[in-house]
Amino acid sequence: MLGQDLEADVSLTRAQLDVTDRDAVRAAITGDDVVINCAAWTDVDGAEEHEAEALRINCDGARNVAQAAGRVIYVSTDYVFDGTRREPYLESDPANPQTAYGRTKLAGERATAEANPRHFIVRTSWLFGPGGRNFVETMLGLGPEVRVVDDQVGSPTFTGHLADALVTLARTEDFGIHHLAAAGSCSWFEFAREIFARAGSDTRAEPCTTAEFPRPAPRPPYSVLGSEHGERLPTWQEGLDAYLGVRV
């Protein structure tokens, strides 16, 4: 989703470039290139059984890209935190991932930083946008009543807004860790209810707990991201409106 929303001089798909192939990466990327690395293992539950494979992509692949690029943005995640607090996580807060996915993404952050001093680590959360499976489309395909988790809180982030912010950030010298997620926060239940309201759907959402829908990988109860840089994306409601306006 994010890769499709980025307007780049060259966009390489997974089929065109395997980031775990060091020689292929060096052939495709030069030291003059600014690279936004959207390649990732994003199957959170699948990573629990395939952590080594996820690590190859999220860490080893990230290192390959960072070593080859002139400057690099590594897109990371709220899952590097444990989700136990009740105020937004800042860039300086200690990471404590509770899942295989979170561990591999944190390893990718560190590998990127070690490989290239001209790096941006951008943590974001709850992405939705055109061109891929996402929560909004899932909800709009259900009905007439759905049960949605109400004890996980985050910031649903529209990929179109994030893509614009990444391009802007890449043109700066503000290297280091950045948190870029939608302003505001909500639970998945609150998000679903707003989706149905704004889309004009008659589907009714009912709240439930995480314990009622156990998953292989634990979800952070609270994963709202704040920023010490003062950077803010539009609100998640504005992101939802923008998405509903462009979806096919």
N, C-alpha and C positions, 0 to 999 in steps of 0.2 A: 504493500500500500504506500509506504513512505517513499520507496524508490521511484514509483510511478509519478508521485507528486513533485519530485525534484526536477527542476529544469537545469540540466547540465550539458556541457559541450559534448561529452561522451557518456553514455549510460551503458554499462555492461551487465547483462543478465547472468544468472547462475550458469546457464548453459554456455555462455561466452567466456566466462572466467571463473575457475574454481579457486577461491582464495586460499585453499589449503595446499595448492600447487605453487611452491615458492618460485620456481623458474618461470612459470606462466605469469605470475604476478609481476615479476621483474621485467618480463618482456612487454607487459601491457601498461605499466605505470612507470613514469619517469620522475626524477627529482624535481622537475618543474611543475608537477601536477598537484592540484588541490583535490583531495579525495574525500568524499563523504561516504563512509563505509556503512552501508545498510545491509551487508551480508550477515546473516545470523541464523543460528538454530533457535527458533522461537516456540517450539513445541514444549511448553513448560512441563506438562505431565510426562511426555515422552523422554525428556532429559533425565528423569529419575532412573530409568532403566538403561539409558544410553548416554551416560555422562561423559564417557571418553570421546564418543563421537561428537557430542555437543561442544566439548572442550577443543577439539580440533578446529571447529569452525569459529567458535566465539573467542578463542584465545590464540591458537596457532595461526589461524587465518588472519586474525586482526594484526598479529605481529608482522606477518608477511606484508600486508598492505601498508602498515605504518613505516616499515623499513624502506619500502620502495618510494613512498610519496614525499613530496616537498613539504606539505602540511596535510594533516589528516583530522577528520572528525570521526570519532567512534561513537555510534549511537548505543547508549546503554539503557538501564532500566531501574525502576523503583524496587525491583526484587533484590537489589544489593543490600537493602535494609530489612530488618526483621519485622517491621510493622507493629511494634508493641507500644509506640508512643501515641500521643493524641495531639501533637502539634506538628506542623510541616517539617519535613527533613530538609536540612540545609547541606550545602556542598561539603562543609567541614565536619559534619556528623560522621561518626565511625560506622563503617559498613559492617553488617552482620547477616549475610545471606542465610536463609533457612532452606533453600532448595538447590538442587543440582543446577538448574538454570541460572539462578542468582550467583552461584559460585563460579560458573563458567563465564558469566558476563563480567564479574568483578576481576577475574583473571585476565579477561580481554582488556579491561581498562588499564590494568597494571602493565600488561605486555605492550600496549600501545604507547603508554607514557614512557616506558623504558626504551622503546625502539626509536622514538622520534620526539625531540623536545618541542617541536612545533605542532602540538597536538591539542585538540579540544575533546574532552570527554563530555558527552551530552546525555544526561539521564532524563528519561521521559516516562510516561505512564499511560496505560489504558488507551492505546491507539485505536482509532477508527477512521476509515476513509475509503474512497472508491478503489476497486481493483483487487479486493481480497476479502476473505472471511472476516467479519467483524460483528460486534455485539449488536449494533443497530440493525443490520440486516437480519441477524438471527431473530431478534425480537419481532421485527415486522413480518417475519414468516410464520409466527406462531399465533395461537388464539383458539377459542375466544377468551381464555383465561390462562395466565402463566404465573408461576411462583418464582420469585427472584430473590436472591440473597440480599439481606438488608444490613448485615453486620460486617461488610467489607466496604471501606471508604477510600476513594481516590479521586483523581481528576481526569475524566475522559478527555482525550486530546485529539483534535482533528488533525490528520496528517498534512492537510493543506496549510494550516497555520504553522505547524512545526517545520515543514519544508522551507517556507519563506524565512523563518527565523534561522535555520541552519545556513542558508545561503548568505544571509546578512552576517552571521557570526564568522563564517569562513573568510570574510574580507577584512577581519580585524586582526589585531595582535594579542587579543585577550585569551591567551592559551591557558589551559587548565580545565578544571571541572566546572560544568554549568548544569543547572537544572532548568529544563524547559518543558513545562507542562501547562495545560489550560489553567486559567485562573478559576478559583472556586473549587468546591468539592461536593461530592454526593456519594451515596451508596449505589450499588448496582440496581437495587429496587427503585430508588429515586430517579436514576437515569432512565430506566425502562418506562416508568410512569411518564416522564417528560417526553420520551420518544413517541409514545402513543398519542399524547396530547398534541404535540406539534405536527405529527404526521396525519392527524385526523382519524386515527384508528379507534375502533370500538373495543379493542382487546383490553382486558382488565388485568392489572398486575396485583399480585398478593405477595406480601413479604414472607420470607422464611429465613432460616439460619444456615450458616455454612455447614454446621454439623448434619443438617438434613440432606446435603448433597456432597458427601465426602469425595475428594479427588486424590490421586496419587501424590501430588505435590501440594503442600500447604500454601494457602494464599495469605498474603499479608493483611491483617485486619485493618491496618491504616497505612496508606502509602502516598499521602499527599506530599508533594515536593514544593518547597519554598526556595528562594534564591538570595544569596548574599550579594549577587551582582545587581539585584534590582530588576532582573529581566522577567517579563511577564508576557504570556500569550493571551489572546482574547479568552473570554470565559468559555466554559464547556458548553453553555447554552448557545453562545454565538457559533461555536464550532458545529453543534448539532444542526442549527439552522443552515449553515453553509453547506454541510454535507447533504442535507435533505434537498437543497437547491440544485445540487450537481449530480445526484445519483440517477442512474438510468433505470 
